[in-house]
């Protein structure tokens, strides 16, 4: 599929694009369909471990979804990112909402795992965009540093490494260490 023929897509045009034969995920950024970096093995394993940890905690509270696009606004323009994982409570998205569409409201949590070719700085900028769009928490997972950095709308980011327990009053009862995530995903020490 050639997406460069219309350099300024509207939200409606983007959401109505036909599926790509190569099964590429696109994000709407500044009116353009930008291909998302294809996840590799370690990335997928980290996504799976985080999905299971949050899914177990979230029973009856909300939805945890990998690779679900979100309709947001970035710098006054429509923005449709596809985070690696998101959590949205039933308070933000009612339990009876059953549409096969992009997430229509900002979730409480977005998780992005740094892929090869991406930098922590790029992901930090994206985290700020998520927070500006009313996402309440953004976690950036860095397999090289074996860390999870939590971004808040009203406080400085905090990086969790090793056995330091990640907890958050927004997710009461959810707790684990970064090292627990990397060990369960069987990520080697020197990635």
Backbone as a chain_set.jsonl record, in Angstrom:
{"seq": "XXXXXXXXXXXXXXXXXXXXXXXXXXXXXXXXXXXXXXXXXXXXXXXXXXXXXXXXXXXXXXXXXXXXXXXXXXXXXXXXXXXXXXXXXXXXXXXXXXXXXXXXXXXXXXXXXXXXXXXXXXXXXXXXXXXXXXXXXXXXXXXXXXXXXXXXXXXXXXXXXXXXXXXXXXXXXXXXXXXXXXXXXXXXXXX", "coords": {"N": [[0.857, -1.177, 0.0], [0.592, 2.17, -0.839], [1.06, 5.011, 0.921], [1.85, 7.592, 0.699], [0.6, 9.112, -1.219], [-1.389, 10.838, -0.365], [-0.423, 13.254, 1.452], [-1.435, 14.574, 3.712], [-3.412, 13.252, 5.745], [-6.734, 13.053, 6.982], [-8.257, 12.425, 10.199], [-10.462, 10.721, 9.822], [-9.932, 9.688, 7.247], [-7.553, 8.315, 7.793], [-8.41, 6.397, 9.693], [-10.037, 4.906, 8.076], [-8.397, 3.647, 6.272], [-7.494, 0.933, 4.132], [-6.591, -2.396, 5.239], [-3.119, -3.213, 5.359], [-1.326, -5.295, 3.128], [1.04, -6.373, 4.028], [0.72, -6.46, 6.712], [1.434, -4.279, 8.34], [1.606, -2.018, 11.035], [0.309, 1.196, 11.376], [0.769, 4.572, 12.515], [-0.961, 7.614, 13.044], [0.535, 10.599, 12.506], [1.013, 13.94, 12.587], [-0.663, 14.249, 10.342], [0.178, 12.232, 8.656], [0.535, 8.796, 7.709], [2.485, 6.799, 9.522], [4.739, 4.137, 9.55], [4.89, 1.774, 12.175], [7.573, 0.599, 14.21], [8.467, -2.71, 13.724], [7.894, -5.22, 16.102], [10.417, -7.145, 17.781], [11.766, -10.314, 18.979], [12.539, -10.168, 21.819], [11.168, -7.883, 22.553], [8.502, -8.684, 22.113], [8.318, -10.699, 24.037], [8.625, -9.226, 26.401], [6.334, -7.626, 26.231], [4.374, -9.614, 26.496], [4.836, -10.578, 29.154], [4.344, -8.239, 30.688], [1.687, -7.806, 29.937], [0.414, -10.075, 31.075], [0.975, -9.654, 33.837], [-0.37, -7.203, 34.34], [-2.931, -7.793, 33.436], [-3.789, -9.793, 35.229], [-3.94, -8.264, 37.584], [-5.888, -6.391, 36.825], [-8.447, -7.488, 36.678], [-11.881, -7.092, 36.428], [-11.604, -4.367, 36.645], [-10.844, -3.018, 34.346], [-9.62, -2.812, 30.927], [-6.866, -4.433, 29.368], [-4.778, -4.087, 26.726], [-2.804, -5.141, 23.976], [-1.091, -3.362, 21.383], [-3.225, -1.572, 20.545], [-4.712, 0.969, 18.868], [-5.046, 4.47, 19.694], [-7.21, 7.24, 19.781], [-6.134, 10.402, 19.882], [-5.029, 13.784, 20.666], [-2.387, 15.733, 19.471], [-0.316, 18.376, 19.844], [-2.364, 20.055, 18.898], [-3.364, 18.661, 16.723], [-4.947, 15.803, 15.17], [-3.991, 12.656, 16.415], [-2.932, 9.369, 16.258], [-1.606, 7.112, 17.95], [-0.142, 3.841, 18.398], [0.282, 2.179, 21.051], [2.527, -0.179, 22.653], [1.285, -1.532, 24.686], [-1.68, -1.024, 26.576], [-3.632, 0.175, 29.343], [-6.932, 0.631, 30.28], [-9.413, 1.897, 32.349], [-12.695, 0.857, 33.487], [-14.035, 3.106, 34.24], [-13.194, 5.09, 32.507], [-13.667, 3.947, 29.999], [-16.56, 2.48, 29.387], [-17.697, -0.73, 30.571], [-19.523, -1.92, 28.881], [-18.872, -1.068, 26.343], [-18.37, -2.001, 23.12], [-16.951, -1.877, 20.488], [-15.38, -2.306, 17.345], [-13.017, -0.618, 17.013], [-10.585, 2.088, 17.102], [-9.276, 3.031, 20.304], [-11.334, 5.282, 21.921], [-10.887, 7.192, 23.906], [-8.471, 8.721, 26.153], [-6.314, 6.401, 27.718], [-5.573, 5.227, 31.085], [-2.997, 4.203, 31.333], [-0.148, 3.846, 29.302], [2.145, 1.779, 27.688], [5.324, 1.686, 26.347], [7.78, -0.044, 24.639], [11.165, 0.139, 24.105], [12.396, -0.222, 20.914], [14.817, -1.729, 18.635], [16.682, 0.768, 16.984], [15.219, 2.835, 17.996], [15.406, 5.522, 20.367], [15.962, 6.329, 23.845], [15.537, 9.021, 24.276], [13.806, 9.731, 22.116], [11.583, 8.244, 22.866], [11.003, 9.436, 25.299], [10.128, 11.959, 24.46], [7.811, 11.137, 23.15], [6.428, 10.116, 25.327], [5.891, 12.487, 26.719], [4.132, 13.658, 24.89], [1.992, 11.841, 25.082], [1.225, 12.28, 27.775], [0.459, 14.986, 27.611], [-1.789, 14.591, 26.132], [-3.605, 13.669, 27.909], [-3.212, 11.089, 28.931], [-2.626, 9.227, 31.824], [-0.393, 7.863, 32.911], [2.779, 6.889, 31.675], [4.799, 4.285, 30.735], [8.082, 3.601, 29.969], [9.902, 1.065, 28.678], [13.058, -0.238, 28.826], [15.097, -2.464, 27.482], [17.856, -2.726, 27.225], [18.929, -1.177, 29.309], [17.621, -2.454, 31.279], [15.376, -1.401, 32.593], [12.44, 0.353, 33.793], [10.875, 3.236, 33.127], [8.79, 5.547, 34.615], [6.494, 7.928, 33.664], [4.887, 10.861, 34.73], [2.053, 13.113, 34.864], [2.331, 15.261, 36.585], [4.717, 15.249, 37.958], [8.256, 14.569, 38.244], [9.823, 12.146, 36.071], [10.293, 8.698, 37.078], [12.701, 6.212, 37.415], [12.811, 2.729, 37.467], [14.774, 0.078, 38.508], [16.451, -3.096, 38.731], [15.713, -4.727, 41.772], [13.975, -2.886, 42.829], [10.748, -1.996, 43.771], [8.029, -1.372, 41.706], [5.386, 0.634, 42.237], [2.183, 2.272, 42.349], [-0.165, 4.646, 43.235], [-2.305, 5.026, 41.558], [-2.726, 2.571, 40.458], [-3.647, 0.685, 42.451], [-2.458, -1.921, 44.387], [-1.09, -3.224, 42.363], [2.072, -4.416, 41.845], [5.498, -4.9, 41.235], [8.881, -5.757, 40.335], [11.323, -4.26, 38.136], [13.34, -6.026, 37.434], [12.074, -8.463, 37.887], [10.253, -8.5, 35.75], [12.032, -8.575, 33.523], [13.38, -10.984, 34.066], [11.256, -12.857, 34.029], [10.583, -12.622, 31.361], [12.779, -13.701, 30.3], [14.996, -12.242, 29.338], [18.227, -11.775, 28.209], [21.147, -10.724, 30.131], [23.033, -9.027, 28.838], [21.926, -7.424, 26.48]], "CA": [[0.0, 0.0, 0.0], [1.337, 3.423, -0.895], [0.326, 5.976, 1.724], [2.391, 8.916, 0.495], [-0.165, 9.83, -2.227], [-2.114, 11.895, 0.324], [0.476, 13.529, 2.574], [-2.136, 15.109, 4.877], [-4.617, 12.471, 5.995], [-7.604, 13.427, 8.091], [-8.487, 11.312, 11.111], [-11.406, 9.802, 9.186], [-9.223, 8.99, 6.174], [-6.607, 7.384, 8.397], [-9.137, 5.286, 10.312], [-10.677, 4.118, 7.019], [-7.42, 3.044, 5.367], [-7.611, -0.529, 4.063], [-5.457, -3.079, 5.874], [-1.954, -3.401, 4.509], [-1.06, -6.705, 2.858], [2.193, -6.781, 4.811], [0.322, -6.426, 8.118], [2.19, -3.227, 9.008], [0.809, -1.123, 11.856], [0.626, 2.598, 11.136], [0.31, 5.579, 13.457], [-1.214, 8.915, 12.425], [1.385, 11.617, 13.128], [1.073, 15.157, 11.765], [-1.387, 14.059, 9.087], [0.798, 11.196, 7.829], [0.55, 7.429, 8.218], [3.881, 6.442, 9.77], [4.815, 2.737, 9.985], [5.437, 1.519, 13.508], [8.672, -0.356, 14.196], [7.996, -4.074, 13.936], [8.491, -5.791, 17.314], [11.304, -8.299, 17.697], [11.494, -11.373, 19.946], [12.592, -9.697, 23.211], [10.065, -6.911, 22.673], [7.258, -9.45, 22.238], [8.32, -11.393, 25.317], [8.355, -8.219, 27.437], [4.913, -7.28, 26.118], [3.592, -10.726, 27.055], [4.966, -10.596, 30.619], [3.619, -7.081, 31.223], [0.26, -8.068, 29.717], [-0.053, -11.02, 32.093], [1.012, -9.018, 35.161], [-1.422, -6.182, 34.461], [-4.225, -8.473, 33.238], [-4.145, -10.435, 36.492], [-4.323, -7.199, 38.511], [-6.995, -5.551, 36.335], [-9.717, -8.203, 36.595], [-13.032, -6.328, 36.888], [-11.292, -2.934, 36.725], [-10.691, -2.4, 33.036], [-9.09, -3.599, 29.823], [-5.451, -4.376, 29.034], [-4.728, -4.475, 25.314], [-1.586, -4.856, 23.218], [-1.197, -2.838, 20.013], [-4.542, -0.995, 20.267], [-4.585, 2.386, 18.529], [-5.808, 5.413, 20.531], [-7.476, 8.528, 19.136], [-5.699, 11.467, 20.777], [-4.628, 15.029, 20.025], [-0.978, 16.06, 19.71], [0.005, 19.711, 19.327], [-3.528, 20.598, 18.205], [-3.72, 17.854, 15.556], [-5.299, 14.416, 15.445], [-2.847, 11.77, 16.585], [-3.386, 8.014, 16.542], [-0.493, 6.212, 18.24], [-0.468, 2.46, 18.755], [1.268, 1.774, 22.06], [2.754, -1.617, 22.772], [0.302, -2.048, 25.63], [-2.387, 0.022, 27.308], [-4.663, -0.185, 30.32], [-7.983, 1.641, 30.422], [-10.391, 1.467, 33.348], [-14.117, 0.923, 33.12], [-14.497, 4.473, 34.471], [-12.914, 5.854, 31.287], [-14.298, 3.259, 28.873], [-17.532, 1.609, 30.039], [-17.578, -2.168, 30.359], [-20.426, -2.331, 27.794], [-18.4, -0.537, 25.065], [-17.905, -3.133, 22.309], [-16.793, -1.446, 19.097], [-14.113, -2.74, 16.762], [-12.45, 0.659, 16.595], [-9.509, 2.606, 17.938], [-9.708, 3.469, 21.63], [-11.824, 6.639, 21.711], [-10.54, 8.085, 25.021], [-7.129, 8.447, 26.679], [-6.247, 5.403, 28.786], [-4.78, 5.591, 32.26], [-1.612, 3.756, 31.198], [0.417, 3.447, 28.015], [3.479, 1.203, 27.821], [6.113, 1.624, 25.121], [9.035, -0.779, 24.801], [12.126, 0.664, 23.144], [12.789, -1.18, 19.876], [16.06, -1.363, 17.949], [16.505, 1.937, 16.133], [14.586, 3.896, 18.776], [16.228, 5.968, 21.49], [15.236, 6.726, 25.044], [15.125, 10.414, 24.057], [12.611, 9.724, 21.268], [10.463, 7.714, 23.641], [10.682, 10.453, 26.297], [9.3, 12.949, 23.763], [6.501, 10.51, 22.919], [5.78, 10.056, 26.642], [5.362, 13.828, 26.979], [2.95, 13.817, 24.036], [0.913, 11.053, 25.692], [0.762, 12.981, 28.977], [-0.247, 16.182, 27.153], [-3.068, 14.137, 25.574], [-4.41, 13.228, 29.053], [-2.877, 9.765, 29.45], [-2.19, 9.51, 33.192], [0.938, 7.306, 33.15], [3.477, 6.292, 30.544], [5.961, 3.495, 31.131], [9.03, 3.31, 28.899], [10.66, -0.124, 29.05], [14.344, -0.241, 28.135], [15.699, -3.775, 27.74], [19.313, -2.589, 27.366], [19.191, -0.673, 30.666], [16.811, -3.283, 32.187], [14.67, -0.416, 33.428], [11.11, 0.856, 33.452], [10.77, 4.63, 33.558], [7.395, 5.957, 34.731], [6.273, 9.353, 33.435], [3.694, 11.368, 35.402], [1.686, 14.441, 34.367], [2.547, 16.305, 37.579], [5.942, 14.974, 38.722], [9.392, 14.124, 37.425], [9.823, 10.703, 35.82], [11.031, 7.861, 38.021], [13.2, 5.004, 36.775], [12.869, 1.546, 38.324], [15.76, -0.905, 38.045], [16.766, -4.138, 39.704], [14.638, -5.234, 42.633], [13.134, -1.788, 43.307], [9.348, -2.324, 43.485], [7.222, -0.373, 41.027], [4.017, 0.749, 42.731], [1.579, 3.54, 41.96], [-1.495, 4.756, 43.845], [-3.295, 4.937, 40.486], [-2.94, 1.147, 40.2], [-3.581, 0.137, 43.799], [-2.29, -3.364, 44.481], [-0.188, -3.703, 41.322], [3.458, -4.175, 42.233], [6.501, -5.83, 40.737], [10.16, -5.086, 40.076], [11.772, -4.31, 36.744], [14.102, -7.272, 37.252], [11.084, -9.539, 37.789], [9.744, -8.476, 34.379], [13.079, -9.028, 32.608], [13.644, -12.395, 34.322], [10.134, -13.655, 33.524], [10.642, -12.587, 29.899], [14.029, -14.368, 29.94], [15.838, -11.326, 28.562], [19.622, -11.906, 28.662], [21.702, -9.554, 30.799], [23.734, -8.137, 27.911], [21.151, -7.374, 25.234]], "C": [[0.896, 1.231, 0.0], [0.523, 4.482, -0.174], [0.798, 7.403, 1.494], [1.589, 9.724, -0.528], [-0.991, 10.955, -1.618], [-1.307, 12.26, 1.564], [-0.224, 14.062, 3.824], [-3.463, 14.377, 5.05], [-5.426, 13.093, 7.124], [-7.741, 12.213, 8.998], [-9.393, 10.274, 10.452], [-10.73, 9.008, 8.07], [-8.267, 7.944, 6.744], [-7.335, 6.161, 8.948], [-9.8, 4.386, 9.278], [-9.69, 3.529, 6.018], [-7.633, 1.528, 5.324], [-6.419, -1.175, 4.752], [-4.338, -3.29, 4.866], [-1.697, -4.896, 4.339], [0.102, -7.234, 3.694], [1.929, -6.768, 6.31], [1.17, -5.447, 8.93], [1.218, -2.376, 9.817], [1.269, 0.299, 11.594], [0.097, 3.45, 12.273], [0.071, 6.86, 12.672], [-0.432, 9.96, 13.203], [1.477, 12.787, 12.16], [0.463, 14.951, 10.379], [-0.816, 12.991, 8.18], [0.697, 9.837, 8.514], [2.002, 6.981, 8.298], [3.927, 4.976, 10.22], [5.469, 2.622, 11.357], [6.537, 0.475, 13.379], [8.12, -1.738, 14.534], [8.675, -4.684, 15.161], [9.35, -7.006, 17.008], [10.991, -9.235, 18.874], [11.481, -10.879, 21.393], [11.445, -8.74, 23.5], [8.743, -7.651, 22.906], [7.172, -10.17, 23.579], [8.041, -10.422, 26.472], [6.886, -7.806, 27.418], [4.051, -8.357, 26.775], [3.643, -10.73, 28.578], [4.188, -9.436, 31.238], [2.11, -7.252, 31.055], [-0.284, -8.989, 30.801], [-0.08, -10.397, 33.483], [-0.15, -8.036, 35.342], [-2.801, -6.798, 34.297], [-4.698, -9.128, 34.535], [-4.639, -9.395, 37.503], [-5.64, -6.534, 38.11], [-8.356, -6.24, 36.286], [-10.851, -7.392, 37.229], [-12.805, -4.825, 36.949], [-11.249, -2.252, 35.371], [-10.118, -3.366, 32.027], [-7.589, -3.37, 29.675], [-5.334, -4.895, 27.614], [-3.374, -4.166, 24.696], [-1.938, -4.268, 21.853], [-2.598, -2.332, 19.652], [-4.361, 0.507, 20.052], [-5.483, 3.238, 19.425], [-6.002, 6.706, 19.743], [-7.186, 9.628, 20.15], [-5.451, 12.742, 19.976], [-3.199, 15.328, 20.443], [-0.689, 17.39, 19.036], [-1.116, 20.268, 18.452], [-3.98, 19.809, 16.988], [-4.124, 16.457, 15.992], [-4.038, 13.563, 15.46], [-3.392, 10.399, 16.942], [-2.159, 7.12, 16.739], [-1.019, 4.809, 18.547], [0.572, 1.995, 19.766], [1.421, 0.258, 22.093], [1.715, -2.267, 23.676], [-0.397, -0.866, 26.271], [-3.341, -0.59, 28.312], [-5.643, 0.977, 30.379], [-9.052, 1.089, 31.356], [-11.805, 1.541, 32.795], [-14.702, 2.301, 33.425], [-14.276, 5.326, 33.218], [-13.584, 5.257, 30.057], [-15.246, 2.219, 29.464], [-17.396, 0.14, 29.629], [-18.443, -2.634, 29.187], [-20.027, -1.738, 26.44], [-17.801, -1.689, 24.278], [-17.873, -2.738, 20.844], [-15.439, -1.93, 18.597], [-13.431, -1.525, 16.136], [-11.252, 1.003, 17.465], [-10.09, 3.051, 19.281], [-10.111, 4.947, 21.539], [-11.467, 7.648, 22.799], [-9.138, 7.758, 25.526], [-7.172, 7.391, 27.785], [-5.479, 5.938, 29.985], [-3.299, 5.309, 32.032], [-1.302, 3.376, 29.759], [1.811, 2.915, 28.304], [4.117, 1.147, 26.44], [7.424, 0.928, 25.45], [9.987, -0.29, 23.711], [12.571, -0.461, 22.205], [14.137, -0.79, 19.301], [15.802, -0.199, 16.984], [15.803, 3.087, 16.83], [15.518, 4.272, 19.923], [15.336, 6.303, 22.679], [14.729, 8.161, 24.89], [13.876, 10.514, 23.189], [11.39, 9.267, 22.06], [10.051, 8.683, 24.759], [9.795, 11.535, 25.678], [7.902, 12.403, 23.516], [5.719, 10.417, 24.24], [5.168, 11.41, 26.992], [4.112, 14.086, 26.144], [1.755, 13.047, 24.596], [0.345, 11.789, 26.912], [-0.015, 14.239, 28.609], [-1.624, 15.844, 26.599], [-3.96, 13.499, 26.637], [-4.263, 11.759, 29.426], [-2.26, 10.011, 30.817], [-0.799, 8.972, 33.54], [1.476, 6.75, 31.837], [4.68, 5.552, 31.106], [6.811, 3.268, 29.882], [9.924, 2.176, 29.392], [11.907, -0.182, 28.17], [15.063, -1.552, 28.452], [17.215, -3.694, 27.87], [19.679, -2.126, 28.769], [18.49, -1.512, 31.729], [16.054, -2.377, 33.163], [13.271, -0.162, 32.895], [11.043, 2.272, 34.004], [9.307, 5.031, 33.496], [7.322, 7.472, 34.598], [4.913, 9.737, 34.006], [3.339, 12.735, 34.83], [2.106, 15.575, 35.301], [3.797, 16.09, 38.44], [7.035, 14.537, 37.756], [9.301, 12.619, 37.19], [10.64, 9.972, 36.882], [11.424, 6.576, 37.314], [13.348, 3.897, 37.807], [13.835, 0.554, 37.688], [15.933, -1.949, 39.134], [15.533, -4.577, 40.473], [13.745, -4.13, 43.212], [11.698, -2.045, 42.846], [8.635, -1.136, 42.859], [5.807, -0.446, 41.594], [3.51, 2.125, 42.35], [0.181, 3.575, 42.563], [-2.608, 4.689, 42.8], [-3.659, 3.485, 40.191], [-2.78, 0.377, 41.512], [-3.511, -1.386, 43.775], [-1.396, -3.956, 43.402], [1.238, -3.392, 41.758], [4.339, -5.3, 41.715], [7.794, -5.048, 40.549], [10.478, -5.176, 38.591], [12.504, -5.623, 36.5], [13.173, -8.479, 37.148], [10.549, -9.635, 36.36], [10.779, -9.041, 33.423], [13.414, -10.495, 32.811], [12.516, -13.267, 33.786], [10.118, -13.699, 32.001], [11.898, -13.298, 29.38], [14.887, -13.525, 28.997], [17.28, -11.459, 29.082], [20.148, -10.599, 29.262], [22.367, -8.575, 29.84], [23.047, -8.125, 26.557], [21.836, -6.44, 24.26]], "O": [[1.855, 1.306, 0.768], [-0.58, 4.818, -0.604], [0.21, 8.337, 2.038], [1.859, 10.913, -0.701], [-1.269, 11.941, -2.301], [-1.482, 11.647, 2.617], [0.355, 14.003, 4.909], [-4.502, 14.826, 4.565], [-4.868, 13.597, 8.099], [-7.382, 11.1, 8.612], [-9.116, 9.077, 10.521], [-10.929, 7.799, 7.958], [-8.185, 6.825, 6.237], [-6.927, 5.026, 8.701], [-10.094, 3.226, 9.566], [-10.11, 2.963, 5.009], [-7.918, 0.909, 6.349], [-5.351, -0.569, 4.843], [-4.58, -3.515, 3.68], [-1.833, -5.669, 5.288], [0.137, -8.418, 4.03], [2.836, -7.04, 7.097], [1.573, -5.74, 10.055], [0.131, -2.05, 9.341], [2.467, 0.583, 11.587], [-0.893, 3.103, 12.918], [0.812, 7.163, 11.737], [-0.68, 10.191, 14.386], [1.966, 12.637, 11.04], [1.001, 15.418, 9.375], [-1.269, 12.845, 7.045], [0.766, 9.739, 9.739], [2.667, 6.806, 7.277], [3.234, 4.604, 11.166], [6.464, 3.285, 11.652], [6.452, -0.425, 12.544], [7.393, -1.906, 15.514], [9.903, -4.67, 15.254], [9.057, -7.788, 16.104], [10.076, -8.982, 19.658], [10.523, -11.137, 22.122], [10.833, -8.79, 24.567], [7.966, -7.286, 23.788], [6.104, -10.248, 24.187], [7.309, -10.753, 27.405], [6.267, -7.654, 28.471], [3.118, -8.05, 27.516], [2.608, -10.869, 29.23], [3.453, -9.631, 32.206], [1.342, -6.88, 31.943], [-1.333, -8.711, 31.382], [-1.042, -10.583, 34.229], [-0.826, -8.044, 36.371], [-3.749, -6.369, 34.954], [-5.871, -9.028, 34.895], [-5.634, -9.617, 38.194], [-6.425, -6.154, 38.978], [-9.335, -5.614, 35.881], [-10.796, -7.047, 38.409], [-13.729, -4.08, 37.275], [-11.569, -1.07, 35.246], [-10.122, -4.58, 32.234], [-7.103, -2.251, 29.837], [-5.744, -6.019, 27.326], [-2.847, -3.065, 24.863], [-2.948, -4.628, 21.248], [-3.102, -2.631, 18.569], [-3.911, 1.222, 20.947], [-6.544, 2.791, 19.862], [-5.068, 7.205, 19.115], [-7.894, 9.773, 21.147], [-5.642, 12.771, 18.76], [-2.84, 15.197, 21.613], [-0.802, 17.52, 17.817], [-0.866, 20.871, 17.408], [-4.892, 20.242, 16.284], [-3.704, 15.979, 17.045], [-3.143, 13.728, 14.631], [-4.228, 10.28, 17.838], [-1.722, 6.449, 15.804], [-2.183, 4.626, 18.904], [1.623, 1.478, 19.386], [0.557, -0.482, 21.624], [1.315, -3.411, 23.457], [0.216, 0.179, 26.487], [-3.798, -1.723, 28.154], [-5.255, 2.138, 30.509], [-9.533, -0.03, 31.182], [-12.071, 2.19, 31.784], [-15.77, 2.634, 32.912], [-15.095, 6.191, 32.908], [-14.02, 5.99, 29.169], [-14.8, 1.195, 29.982], [-17.03, -0.179, 28.498], [-18.127, -3.644, 28.559], [-20.772, -1.89, 25.471], [-16.824, -2.296, 24.718], [-18.682, -3.216, 20.05], [-14.465, -1.956, 19.35], [-13.288, -1.42, 14.918], [-10.944, 0.306, 18.433], [-11.266, 3.404, 19.368], [-9.304, 5.776, 21.119], [-11.717, 8.842, 22.632], [-8.664, 6.636, 25.346], [-7.994, 7.489, 28.697], [-4.819, 6.973, 29.903], [-2.442, 6.072, 32.478], [-2.075, 2.687, 29.093], [2.569, 3.515, 29.066], [3.53, 0.631, 25.489], [8.094, 1.272, 26.423], [9.644, -0.308, 22.529], [13.055, -1.504, 22.644], [14.566, 0.353, 19.456], [14.809, -0.199, 16.256], [15.79, 4.204, 16.313], [16.313, 3.456, 20.389], [14.133, 6.526, 22.541], [13.621, 8.48, 25.322], [12.977, 11.298, 23.493], [10.305, 9.834, 21.935], [8.876, 8.74, 25.124], [8.825, 11.975, 26.296], [6.916, 13.127, 23.658], [4.504, 10.614, 24.265], [4.051, 11.472, 27.506], [3.143, 14.667, 26.634], [0.632, 13.55, 24.584], [-0.872, 11.905, 27.061], [-1.039, 14.533, 29.226], [-2.522, 16.686, 26.589], [-4.959, 12.86, 26.307], [-5.095, 11.227, 30.161], [-1.442, 10.92, 30.961], [-0.1, 9.555, 34.369], [0.735, 6.218, 31.01], [5.478, 6.115, 31.855], [6.31, 2.796, 28.861], [10.617, 2.313, 30.4], [11.823, -0.176, 26.942], [15.578, -1.731, 29.555], [17.81, -4.519, 28.564], [20.636, -2.629, 29.358], [18.716, -1.326, 32.925], [16.092, -2.566, 34.379], [12.96, -0.418, 31.732], [11.143, 2.478, 35.214], [8.656, 4.879, 32.463], [7.996, 8.206, 35.32], [3.919, 9.04, 33.801], [4.222, 13.452, 34.359], [2.226, 16.721, 34.868], [3.924, 16.674, 39.516], [6.77, 14.184, 36.607], [8.757, 11.896, 38.025], [11.545, 10.536, 37.496], [10.588, 5.924, 36.688], [13.929, 4.093, 38.875], [13.735, 0.231, 36.505], [15.607, -1.72, 40.299], [14.459, -4.773, 39.906], [12.849, -4.419, 44.006], [11.459, -2.285, 41.663], [8.637, -0.034, 43.408], [5.119, -1.456, 41.45], [4.291, 3.033, 42.064], [-0.579, 2.619, 42.41], [-3.739, 4.331, 43.129], [-4.764, 3.198, 39.73], [-1.895, -0.467, 41.654], [-4.383, -2.054, 43.219], [-0.98, -5.108, 43.528], [1.574, -2.235, 42.013], [3.977, -6.476, 41.751], [7.795, -3.818, 40.599], [9.975, -6.048, 37.883], [12.306, -6.261, 35.466], [13.456, -9.415, 36.401], [10.409, -10.733, 35.822], [10.455, -9.894, 32.596], [13.706, -11.196, 31.842], [12.77, -14.296, 33.161], [9.692, -14.692, 31.412], [12.063, -13.476, 28.173], [15.425, -14.017, 28.005], [17.521, -11.274, 30.275], [19.66, -9.514, 28.943], [22.252, -7.367, 30.044], [23.524, -8.739, 25.602], [21.353, -6.249, 23.144]]}, "num_chains": 1, "name": "protein.A"}
